[in-house]
Amino acid sequence: MSQNIKSSFLDIMNTYVNARHQAFKGHSLGNILRNELPAALKQTISSREQYEIKGSIGQGNWAVIPWLAIMNPRVTSSTQRGFYIVYLFSEDMQHLYLTFAQGVTETSKEEMERRNEDIRSRVNMEDQFRKDNDFSLGSSSKARDYVQSVAAYVPYSKDDFPTEEQLLGDLNKMINYYEEYIHLIGLDTVDGQSEIELTEVNNDFDIVSHIHSYITNKGFYFTEENIKNLYLSLKTKPFVILSGISGTGKTKIVQLFAESVGAMEENGQFKLIPVRPDWSDGADLIGFEDIKGEFKPSPLTDVLVEANKPENRDKPYFILLDEMNLARVEYYFSDFLSVMESREKVDGEYVSVPVVDRPEVGRLMLRNNVFIIGTVNMDETTHPFSPKVLDRANTIEYNDVQLANFSIFDQMEEPQAAVVSNEQLAGEYITLKDAFAEHEKLIREVTEWLVDVNQILEQVKLHFGYRVRDEVCFYMIYNEQGHLMDKEQAFDLQLQQKVLPRVSGNDADIVKVLKELYTFCTGHAWDADIDVERESRFPQSAAKLASMIKKAEHEGFTSFWMG
């Protein structure tokens, strides 16, 4: 059977170019790649029974580049995502490459580059395994994308094809490198169970990748940028607001985000609290004293009781305030916001003034293992936010709806939750002084941008203070540490989430300010004919500003929530 591997590869290389002019359905090459080669490889790597081996010549039509993938299902069972071993044929069928590569469909260019560099730096390989992208699969965009997805490879030429022994030797070495990397980033077996263990991985990128994969395999569509942004926002400050039209999955992303890192309702680390329209003070959220003088704790207080226990301090706890603005947020949440601002680090431990200090529940503080996320819908049934609330949160919009995107249902696997320590999720800074010495260059650069923005906003008395500056800098620092996004992309999100929600009004001065902010983001005047996505330094903020300006010009009033 092993002899079939070399001969099967050569059969494909010798006949594929002509076969592409023949009928696709039922062609013998499809049987070779989908059935014969996977079966042959299964026998040669029989000691690794967990592997999934899949080949393709296309779906309904001939693929420009056929492939044969070898995947550990702990990492991925779909070639659209994750990383795996894959044989890639060149378009002209003159070369075959054994590669350690990534799925291009659901992986951003930045993520590919970061993962490739991580693989190359952490796994030592023999000389025949090249660690570059200096090869060509052809001239098509798919060929170029595949090349960029490769971290390491062995090239084979049809005219000087290797022996069966060399093919199998290279494959087994590549599998060993693949398994070594899986172990290095903590995705291997824990106590013989199918559970991803990340507690020893101090790597933001891998945690975010796991969270995104978990949510995707649950059948929900959110981009990698969505997950990176939510992760960084919670790390920056454990209070985030998710806004958007009803039905876009705001509640679900929070629940699954928490679930993916081991925080579930069953273990007490996740709690969904529906906000009621009649909430009017802190007692509705935190608890109250009854007529007998006894304290009646709320569900939120029950979570704080668990989170404050010494044995639970390294576990993350998530509180979801659903439809947060059905009541006036500053009425029932102001006490909690004040507690949040009182946090400090004492002997390496995060403490605050007590949220509750009663004999019935003890002295409960807001420690760094408690994350609060509020979902909001902005319509005629809800209340707007005050600057006090907006200053203290990242406001993330989820309005992107892709009804026809069914790719996430392709080859979905049952996801496994991870066990992630709170130390990896929580931020390490409370004041900018804590971070300044180590990150002075980045802080000064980001602050220069913020000064430019503040000078524009100051014309209409909407400029911001030190808190916003500090939290934007923290977000940028955590992003740089985790190598999650490029600098401009991260600042673009912060501009949209920390600054633009402050802007609303109905006069010419507001429109003037919005247009100046648009120029700051794009480098062009408002009336310039440009492609905002391609020609803007901060395209997402520019697009939001454009919608706000149009709203003001057409209806005489605008705000972040309407734009």
C-alpha positions as CSV (number, residue, x, y, z in Angstrom):
1,M,0.0,0.0,0.0
2,S,2.8,2.5,0.8
3,Q,4.0,2.3,-2.8
4,N,0.7,3.9,-3.8
5,I,1.7,7.2,-2.2
6,K,4.5,8.1,-4.6
7,S,2.7,6.7,-7.6
8,S,-0.5,8.4,-6.7
9,F,1.2,11.8,-6.3
10,L,2.8,11.4,-9.8
11,D,-0.5,10.3,-11.3
12,I,-2.0,13.5,-10.2
13,M,0.9,15.7,-11.4
14,N,1.0,14.0,-14.8
15,T,-2.7,14.2,-15.6
16,Y,-4.3,17.0,-13.6
17,V,-3.7,19.9,-16.2
18,N,-5.4,17.9,-19.0
19,A,-8.1,16.6,-16.5
20,R,-9.2,20.1,-15.8
21,H,-10.6,20.2,-19.4
22,Q,-12.7,17.1,-18.7
23,A,-15.9,16.5,-16.8
24,F,-15.4,17.1,-13.1
25,K,-18.1,14.8,-11.7
26,G,-16.9,11.2,-11.1
27,H,-13.4,11.8,-12.3
28,S,-10.8,9.3,-11.2
29,L,-8.5,12.0,-9.8
30,G,-11.2,12.8,-7.2
31,N,-11.1,9.3,-6.0
32,I,-7.3,9.3,-5.7
33,L,-7.2,12.5,-3.6
34,R,-10.4,11.9,-1.5
35,N,-10.1,8.2,-0.9
36,E,-7.0,6.4,-2.1
37,L,-4.3,8.7,-0.8
38,P,-6.0,9.3,2.6
39,A,-6.4,5.6,3.1
40,A,-2.7,5.0,2.2
41,L,-1.5,7.7,4.5
42,K,-3.7,6.4,7.3
43,Q,-1.8,3.1,7.2
44,T,1.6,4.8,7.2
45,I,0.8,6.9,10.3
46,S,-1.4,4.3,12.0
47,S,0.1,5.1,15.4
48,R,-1.5,8.6,15.1
49,E,-5.1,7.4,14.8
50,Q,-6.5,10.8,15.9
51,Y,-5.5,12.5,12.6
52,E,-8.1,13.5,10.0
53,I,-6.9,13.3,6.4
54,K,-8.8,15.0,3.6
55,G,-8.1,15.7,0.0
56,S,-9.8,17.9,-2.6
57,I,-9.7,18.6,-6.3
58,G,-12.5,21.1,-5.9
59,Q,-16.2,21.4,-5.0
60,G,-18.3,21.1,-8.1
61,N,-15.5,22.6,-10.3
62,W,-11.8,21.8,-10.6
63,A,-9.6,23.5,-8.1
64,V,-6.7,25.6,-9.4
65,I,-4.6,24.0,-6.7
66,P,-5.6,20.6,-5.4
67,W,-4.5,19.6,-1.8
68,L,-4.2,16.9,0.7
69,A,-4.5,17.9,4.4
70,I,-3.5,16.1,7.6
71,M,-5.1,17.6,10.6
72,N,-5.1,17.0,14.4
73,P,-8.8,17.6,15.4
74,R,-7.6,19.2,18.6
75,V,-6.5,22.0,16.5
76,T,-8.9,21.9,13.5
77,S,-10.9,19.6,11.3
78,S,-11.4,22.2,8.6
79,T,-8.9,23.6,6.2
80,Q,-10.6,27.0,6.5
81,R,-9.2,27.6,9.9
82,G,-6.4,26.6,12.3
83,F,-3.1,25.1,11.3
84,Y,-2.2,21.7,9.9
85,I,0.0,19.8,7.5
86,V,-1.0,20.0,3.8
87,Y,0.4,18.8,0.5
88,L,0.0,21.6,-2.1
89,F,0.4,21.1,-5.8
90,S,1.6,24.0,-8.0
91,E,-0.8,25.2,-10.7
92,D,1.4,23.8,-13.5
93,M,1.8,20.5,-11.6
94,Q,5.6,20.6,-11.8
95,H,6.0,20.8,-8.1
96,L,4.6,19.4,-4.9
97,Y,5.1,21.0,-1.4
98,L,4.8,19.3,1.9
99,T,3.8,22.2,4.2
100,F,3.1,23.3,7.7
101,A,0.3,25.8,6.9
102,Q,-2.8,27.6,8.0
103,G,-6.4,27.9,6.8
104,V,-6.7,31.0,4.6
105,T,-10.5,31.5,4.6
106,E,-10.9,32.5,8.3
107,T,-7.3,33.8,9.0
108,S,-6.3,37.4,8.6
109,K,-3.0,38.3,7.0
110,E,-1.7,39.7,10.3
111,E,-2.6,36.5,12.1
112,M,-0.9,34.4,9.5
113,E,2.3,36.4,9.8
114,R,2.2,36.2,13.6
115,R,1.6,32.4,13.6
116,N,4.2,31.7,10.9
117,E,6.8,33.6,12.9
118,D,5.9,31.8,16.1
119,I,6.2,28.4,14.5
120,R,9.5,29.2,12.8
121,S,11.0,30.6,16.0
122,R,9.8,27.9,18.4
123,V,10.3,24.7,16.4
124,N,13.8,23.6,15.4
125,M,13.7,21.8,12.0
126,E,16.2,20.0,9.9
127,D,17.8,21.8,6.9
128,Q,15.5,20.4,4.2
129,F,12.5,22.0,6.0
130,R,12.6,25.6,4.7
131,K,11.2,28.4,6.8
132,D,10.3,31.1,4.3
133,N,7.7,32.0,1.6
134,D,10.2,32.1,-1.2
135,F,8.4,29.7,-3.5
136,S,5.5,29.9,-6.0
137,L,2.4,27.9,-6.5
138,G,1.3,29.9,-9.5
139,S,-0.1,33.3,-10.5
140,S,-3.7,33.1,-9.2
141,S,-4.7,34.9,-6.0
142,K,-5.5,31.5,-4.4
143,A,-1.9,30.4,-5.1
144,R,-0.5,33.6,-3.5
145,D,-2.8,33.2,-0.5
146,Y,-1.7,29.6,0.0
147,V,2.0,30.6,-0.1
148,Q,1.5,33.2,2.5
149,S,-0.2,30.7,4.8
150,V,2.9,28.4,4.9
151,A,5.3,28.5,7.9
152,A,7.6,25.7,6.7
153,Y,7.8,23.3,3.7
154,V,9.7,20.7,1.8
155,P,9.7,21.2,-2.0
156,Y,9.5,18.3,-4.5
157,S,10.0,18.5,-8.3
158,K,8.2,16.2,-10.6
159,D,11.3,15.7,-12.7
160,D,13.4,14.7,-9.6
161,F,10.7,13.2,-7.4
162,P,11.9,11.7,-4.1
163,T,11.7,8.0,-3.2
164,E,8.9,6.5,-1.2
165,E,11.2,6.2,1.8
166,Q,12.1,9.9,1.6
167,L,8.5,11.0,1.2
168,L,7.4,9.0,4.3
169,G,10.5,10.1,6.3
170,D,9.7,13.8,5.6
171,L,6.1,13.4,6.4
172,N,6.8,11.8,9.8
173,K,9.3,14.5,10.7
174,M,6.7,17.2,9.7
175,I,4.1,15.4,11.9
176,N,6.6,15.5,14.8
177,Y,7.2,19.2,14.3
178,Y,3.4,19.7,14.2
179,E,2.9,17.8,17.4
180,E,5.8,19.6,19.1
181,Y,4.2,23.0,18.3
182,I,0.8,21.8,19.5
183,H,2.4,20.9,22.8
184,L,4.3,24.1,23.1
185,I,1.2,26.2,22.9
186,G,-0.8,24.0,25.2
187,L,-3.3,22.3,22.9
188,D,-2.4,18.7,23.6
189,T,-4.2,16.2,25.8
190,V,-4.7,16.9,29.5
191,D,-5.0,13.8,31.8
192,G,-6.1,11.7,28.8
193,Q,-9.2,13.9,28.3
194,S,-10.3,15.9,25.2
195,E,-9.8,19.2,26.9
196,I,-7.7,22.2,25.7
197,E,-5.4,23.3,28.5
198,L,-4.1,26.9,28.3
199,T,-3.3,27.6,31.9
200,E,0.5,27.5,31.2
201,V,0.4,29.5,28.0
202,N,1.2,33.1,28.4
203,N,0.1,33.9,24.9
204,D,-2.8,36.3,24.1
205,F,-2.8,35.3,20.4
206,D,-3.4,31.6,21.1
207,I,-6.1,32.3,23.7
208,V,-7.9,34.6,21.2
209,S,-7.6,31.9,18.5
210,H,-9.1,29.3,20.8
211,I,-12.0,31.6,21.7
212,H,-12.8,32.4,18.1
213,S,-12.6,28.7,17.1
214,Y,-14.9,27.8,20.0
215,I,-17.5,30.4,19.1
216,T,-17.3,29.5,15.4
217,N,-17.8,25.8,16.1
218,K,-20.9,26.7,18.1
219,G,-22.3,28.0,14.8
220,F,-22.0,31.7,15.4
221,Y,-20.3,34.2,13.0
222,F,-17.9,36.7,14.5
223,T,-14.7,37.8,12.9
224,E,-11.3,37.3,14.5
225,E,-11.2,41.1,14.9
226,N,-14.4,41.0,16.9
227,I,-12.9,38.5,19.4
228,K,-9.5,40.3,19.6
229,N,-11.3,43.6,20.2
230,L,-13.6,42.2,23.0
231,Y,-10.6,40.4,24.6
232,L,-8.5,43.6,24.6
233,S,-11.4,45.7,25.8
234,L,-12.0,43.4,28.8
235,K,-8.3,43.3,29.5
236,T,-8.1,47.1,29.4
237,K,-11.0,47.6,31.8
238,P,-13.4,44.9,33.1
239,F,-16.5,46.9,31.9
240,V,-17.6,46.7,28.3
241,I,-20.8,47.8,26.5
242,L,-22.0,45.9,23.4
243,S,-24.5,47.8,21.3
244,G,-26.2,47.2,18.0
245,I,-29.5,46.2,16.5
246,S,-31.5,43.4,18.0
247,G,-30.6,39.9,17.0
248,T,-26.9,40.3,16.1
249,G,-25.7,38.0,18.8
250,K,-24.5,40.4,21.5
251,T,-25.7,38.2,24.3
252,K,-24.4,35.1,22.7
253,I,-20.9,36.3,22.1
254,V,-20.5,37.1,25.8
255,Q,-21.9,33.8,26.9
256,L,-19.7,31.8,24.5
257,F,-16.7,33.9,25.2
258,A,-17.0,33.1,28.9
259,E,-17.8,29.5,28.2
260,S,-14.8,29.1,26.0
261,V,-12.5,29.9,28.9
262,G,-14.3,27.7,31.4
263,A,-16.7,30.2,32.9
264,M,-20.2,28.8,32.8
265,E,-23.5,29.2,34.7
266,E,-23.1,25.6,36.0
267,N,-19.8,26.4,37.8
268,G,-21.0,29.8,39.0
269,Q,-18.5,31.8,36.9
270,F,-21.1,33.2,34.5
271,K,-24.3,35.0,35.3
272,L,-26.8,36.6,33.0
273,I,-28.8,39.3,34.8
274,P,-31.8,40.9,32.8
275,V,-32.1,44.5,33.7
276,R,-35.6,45.6,34.5
277,P,-37.1,49.0,33.4
278,D,-38.1,49.9,37.0
279,W,-34.5,49.8,38.4
280,S,-33.8,53.1,40.0
281,D,-30.9,52.8,42.4
282,G,-28.0,50.6,43.4
283,A,-30.1,48.3,45.6
284,D,-31.8,46.9,42.5
285,L,-28.4,45.7,41.3
286,I,-26.5,44.9,44.5
287,G,-29.1,43.9,47.0
288,F,-31.2,45.6,49.7
289,E,-32.0,45.6,53.4
290,D,-35.5,44.3,54.1
291,I,-37.9,45.5,56.8
292,K,-36.3,43.3,59.4
293,G,-32.9,44.8,58.7
294,E,-31.5,41.7,57.0
295,F,-29.6,42.1,53.8
296,K,-31.0,40.3,50.7
297,P,-28.2,39.8,48.2
298,S,-28.8,40.1,44.5
299,P,-27.5,37.6,41.8
300,L,-24.6,39.9,41.2
301,T,-23.7,39.9,44.9
302,D,-23.8,36.1,44.8
303,V,-21.2,36.1,42.1
304,L,-19.0,38.5,44.0
305,V,-19.2,36.2,47.1
306,E,-17.6,33.4,45.0
307,A,-15.1,35.6,43.2
308,N,-13.8,37.0,46.4
309,K,-13.0,33.6,47.9
310,P,-9.2,33.1,48.1
311,E,-9.3,29.8,46.3
312,N,-11.2,31.4,43.4
313,R,-9.1,34.5,42.8
314,D,-7.4,32.9,39.7
315,K,-10.8,32.1,38.1
316,P,-12.5,34.6,35.8
317,Y,-16.2,35.5,36.6
318,F,-18.4,37.1,34.0
319,I,-21.6,39.1,34.7
320,L,-23.8,40.0,31.8
321,L,-26.2,42.8,32.3
322,D,-28.7,42.1,29.5
323,E,-30.5,45.1,27.9
324,M,-28.6,47.3,30.3
325,N,-30.3,50.6,29.2
326,L,-33.9,49.5,29.7
327,A,-33.5,51.5,32.9
328,R,-31.3,54.6,33.4
329,V,-27.8,53.2,33.8
330,E,-26.5,56.0,35.9
331,Y,-29.3,55.5,38.4
332,Y,-28.7,51.9,39.3
333,F,-25.0,51.6,38.2
334,S,-23.4,54.7,39.5
335,D,-22.3,53.2,42.9
336,F,-20.7,50.3,41.0
337,L,-18.9,52.6,38.7
338,S,-17.5,54.5,41.6
339,V,-16.2,51.2,43.2
340,M,-14.6,50.4,39.8
341,E,-12.6,53.6,39.9
342,S,-11.4,52.9,43.4
343,R,-9.5,49.8,42.4
344,E,-5.8,49.8,43.3
345,K,-3.0,47.3,43.5
346,V,-1.8,46.5,47.0
347,D,1.1,44.0,47.5
348,G,0.4,42.6,44.0
349,E,-3.4,42.1,44.7
350,Y,-6.2,44.1,43.3
351,V,-8.6,45.6,45.9
352,S,-11.3,48.3,45.9
353,V,-13.6,49.9,48.3
354,P,-16.3,47.3,49.2
355,V,-19.2,46.9,46.9
356,V,-21.0,45.3,49.9
357,D,-19.9,45.1,53.5
358,R,-22.5,43.1,55.4
359,P,-22.2,40.2,57.9
360,E,-24.5,38.2,55.7
361,V,-22.1,38.1,52.8
362,G,-18.9,39.6,54.1
363,R,-16.7,42.4,52.7
364,L,-17.0,42.1,49.0
365,M,-14.5,44.0,46.7
366,L,-14.3,44.3,43.0
367,R,-11.2,42.3,42.2
368,N,-9.6,41.9,38.8
369,N,-11.3,38.5,38.2
370,V,-14.8,40.0,37.7
371,F,-15.7,41.2,34.2
372,I,-19.0,43.1,33.6
373,I,-20.5,43.3,30.1
374,G,-23.7,45.1,29.3
375,T,-25.7,44.7,26.1
376,V,-27.8,47.5,24.8
377,N,-30.3,48.2,22.0
378,M,-30.6,51.9,21.1
379,D,-34.3,52.6,20.2
380,E,-37.3,54.5,21.5
381,T,-37.8,52.1,24.4
382,T,-34.3,52.6,25.9
383,H,-32.3,55.3,27.6
384,P,-29.2,57.1,26.4
385,F,-25.9,56.9,28.2
386,S,-24.3,59.8,30.2
387,P,-20.7,60.7,29.7
388,K,-19.9,59.3,33.1
389,V,-20.8,55.8,31.8
390,L,-19.3,56.2,28.4
391,D,-15.9,57.4,29.8
392,R,-15.6,54.1,31.8
393,A,-16.3,51.6,29.1
394,N,-15.4,50.4,25.6
395,T,-18.6,50.7,23.5
396,I,-18.5,48.0,20.9
397,E,-21.0,47.9,18.0
398,Y,-22.3,44.7,16.5
399,N,-24.3,45.7,13.4
400,D,-22.6,43.5,10.8
401,V,-25.2,41.0,9.6
402,Q,-24.3,38.4,7.0
403,L,-27.4,36.3,6.6
404,A,-26.1,34.2,3.7
405,N,-22.8,33.2,5.4
406,F,-23.1,29.5,5.8
407,S,-19.3,28.7,5.7
408,I,-19.2,28.4,9.5
409,F,-21.4,25.3,9.3
410,D,-18.8,23.6,7.1
411,Q,-17.2,20.7,9.0
412,M,-18.0,22.0,12.4
413,E,-16.7,20.0,15.3
414,E,-17.8,19.9,18.9
415,P,-15.7,22.5,20.7
416,Q,-14.0,22.0,24.0
417,A,-13.8,24.6,26.6
418,A,-10.4,25.7,27.9
419,V,-9.2,26.2,31.5
420,V,-7.7,29.7,31.4
421,S,-6.3,31.4,34.4
422,N,-7.5,34.8,35.3
423,E,-4.0,36.1,35.2
424,Q,-4.0,35.7,31.4
425,L,-7.3,37.5,30.9
426,A,-7.0,40.4,33.4
427,G,-5.0,43.6,32.7
428,E,-1.9,44.5,34.7
429,Y,-2.2,48.3,34.8
430,I,-4.5,50.6,36.7
431,T,-2.6,53.9,36.3
432,L,-0.6,55.1,33.3
433,K,2.4,55.5,35.6
434,D,2.5,51.7,36.0
435,A,3.1,51.3,32.3
436,F,5.0,54.5,31.3
437,A,8.6,53.4,31.8
438,E,8.3,50.2,29.8
439,H,6.1,51.6,27.1
440,E,7.0,55.2,26.9
441,K,7.5,55.3,23.1
442,L,4.0,53.8,22.3
443,I,2.3,55.9,25.0
444,R,3.8,59.2,23.5
445,E,2.8,58.2,20.0
446,V,-0.8,57.3,20.9
447,T,-1.1,60.4,23.0
448,E,-0.1,62.6,20.1
449,W,-3.0,61.2,18.1
450,L,-5.3,61.7,21.1
451,V,-4.2,65.3,21.5
452,D,-5.1,66.0,17.8
453,V,-8.5,64.5,18.3
454,N,-9.1,66.4,21.6
455,Q,-8.3,69.7,20.0
456,I,-11.0,69.1,17.5
457,L,-13.6,68.0,20.1
458,E,-12.7,71.0,22.4
459,Q,-14.4,73.3,19.9
460,V,-17.8,71.9,21.1
461,K,-16.8,71.1,24.7
462,L,-16.8,67.4,24.0
463,H,-13.2,66.7,24.7
464,F,-12.1,64.0,27.1
465,G,-9.9,63.7,30.1
466,Y,-7.1,61.6,31.5
467,R,-9.2,58.5,32.1
468,V,-9.9,58.0,28.3
469,R,-6.3,58.7,27.5
470,D,-5.0,56.1,30.0
471,E,-7.5,53.4,28.9
472,V,-6.7,53.9,25.2
473,C,-3.0,53.6,26.0
474,F,-3.6,50.4,28.0
475,Y,-5.6,48.9,25.1
476,M,-2.7,49.8,22.7
477,I,-0.1,48.3,25.0
478,Y,-2.0,45.0,25.5
479,N,-2.4,44.8,21.7
480,E,1.3,45.3,21.1
481,Q,2.2,42.8,23.8
482,G,-0.1,40.2,22.2
483,H,0.8,41.0,18.6
484,L,-3.0,40.9,17.8
485,M,-3.5,43.8,15.4
486,D,-1.4,46.5,13.8
487,K,-1.2,49.8,15.6
488,E,-3.5,51.8,13.3
489,Q,-6.2,49.1,13.3
490,A,-6.2,49.0,17.1
491,F,-6.3,52.8,17.4
492,D,-9.1,52.9,14.9
493,L,-11.2,50.7,17.2
494,Q,-10.4,52.8,20.2
495,L,-11.3,56.0,18.4
496,Q,-14.7,54.4,17.5
497,Q,-15.3,53.0,20.9
498,K,-13.9,55.5,23.4
499,V,-14.3,58.8,21.6
500,L,-17.1,58.8,19.0
501,P,-19.9,57.7,21.4
502,R,-19.5,61.1,23.1
503,V,-20.5,63.1,20.0
504,S,-24.1,64.1,19.4
505,G,-25.9,67.4,18.5
506,N,-28.0,69.3,16.1
507,D,-26.0,72.4,15.1
508,A,-23.5,73.4,12.5
509,D,-20.6,73.3,14.9
510,I,-21.1,69.6,15.6
511,V,-21.1,68.9,11.8
512,K,-17.9,71.0,11.5
513,V,-16.3,68.9,14.2
514,L,-17.4,65.6,12.6
515,K,-15.9,66.7,9.3
516,E,-12.6,67.6,10.9
517,L,-12.5,64.2,12.6
518,Y,-13.2,62.7,9.2
519,T,-10.2,64.5,7.8
520,F,-8.1,63.3,10.8
521,C,-9.0,59.7,9.9
522,T,-8.7,59.9,6.2
523,G,-6.2,62.7,5.4
524,H,-8.9,64.1,3.0
525,A,-11.6,66.7,3.1
526,W,-15.1,65.6,3.7
527,D,-16.2,66.3,0.1
528,A,-13.3,64.4,-1.5
529,D,-14.2,61.4,-3.6
530,I,-12.3,58.6,-1.9
531,D,-12.5,54.9,-1.1
532,V,-12.8,55.2,2.6
533,E,-11.8,51.6,3.3
534,R,-8.6,51.8,1.2
535,E,-7.5,55.4,1.6
536,S,-8.1,56.0,5.3
537,R,-5.6,55.7,8.1
538,F,-8.5,54.8,10.4
539,P,-11.2,53.4,8.1
540,Q,-13.8,52.1,10.6
541,S,-14.0,55.4,12.4
542,A,-14.1,57.3,9.0
543,A,-17.0,55.2,7.9
544,K,-18.8,55.8,11.2
545,L,-18.2,59.5,10.9
546,A,-19.4,59.6,7.3
547,S,-22.7,58.0,8.4
548,M,-23.1,60.5,11.3
549,I,-22.4,63.5,9.0
550,K,-25.0,62.3,6.5
551,K,-27.5,61.9,9.3
552,A,-26.9,65.4,10.5
553,E,-27.2,66.9,7.0
554,H,-30.4,65.0,6.2
555,E,-32.2,65.1,9.5
556,G,-30.7,68.0,11.4
557,F,-29.5,65.8,14.3
558,T,-26.9,63.1,14.8
559,S,-25.3,60.9,17.3
560,F,-23.0,57.8,17.5
561,W,-26.1,55.7,18.1
562,M,-28.0,57.0,15.1
563,G,-25.1,57.3,12.6
